């Protein structure tokens, strides 16, 4: 069995993602695809549009065989931590290959870029540039987030001396932040716009698992992030959040956030009031999500040092179920299909908390109940 790993958010899954899954099989010759997917929050620090089980099931229907959750501490993190956590997890699962999208579509070029920019990163970060700006400056060109992550995957393989072999698939269609809905492939951002408009005719063209998402939309099982903004402002105003010790907080930014939460009651209002050239929208959102979750700097350092401590299965088909048996034999990590009493693991407790927080942002109030992780087992397709 040859196994190819993919790191994804599928927020939501669209035709470009299905293309990537199929192309990855073709390039690597793998007969099994494992997806390590963000859970309830995304890499930009934002609450995911749909719950993780809906998104995982859609991945299986699009051609993946096994979907496991990337723990919150890695999923809602800068590129270096995100990539390192995901690649190490794929290695522990036993993947032979990892396939990731990029704008260049050239693995050798990406390797050269990774080597060149490593030497310049520290200098540009010290000058006050954001992480993505520092990467662009260090590499001498402007990169999209896909290329930034591609480089970080390669650096993680080298840093942790991993055996996994990297492949890249050239991204098709518009840029990652394009809202164009006229190409053969559209971005997740464009999909989210169509979702907001409930444009089912167009969504059906671009979403391989359309019926799953349509059901979620009709039932109100999708999120409104501003609900969490109001909650966050309330927590700040009552002094219930440890601002100074939250992950990624530096240089007194917590004071700006606290002041903004006194004046604004929405995420958009808070972030706009805090944002500077150094503190981008994404960086502030990550800080806010970590504040709400109680993820501290010290705890993040601890988690990064160990990597993922378990393999949490979200969905699998027959092939994926067979692979799970192999993982149980060969991996030192516990494979979790039924949470049971496993919620006592500290890293896992943040995943559970993230799901509980996401549920509060659901449109349908009936979907806002807690502890779905304990009652919602992995999807068998």
Helices and strands as residue ranges (DSSP letters): E 3-8, H 15-28, E 32-38, H 52-61, E 66-70, H 72-75, H 79-93, E 97-102, H 107-118, H 121-126, H 131-139, H 145-159, E 165-170, H 188-197, H 200-206, H 210-218, H 226-237, H 253-263, H 267-274, H 281-293, H 297-306, E 310-316, H 318-330, E 334-336, G 342-344, H 346-359, G 365-367, H 372-375, E 379-380
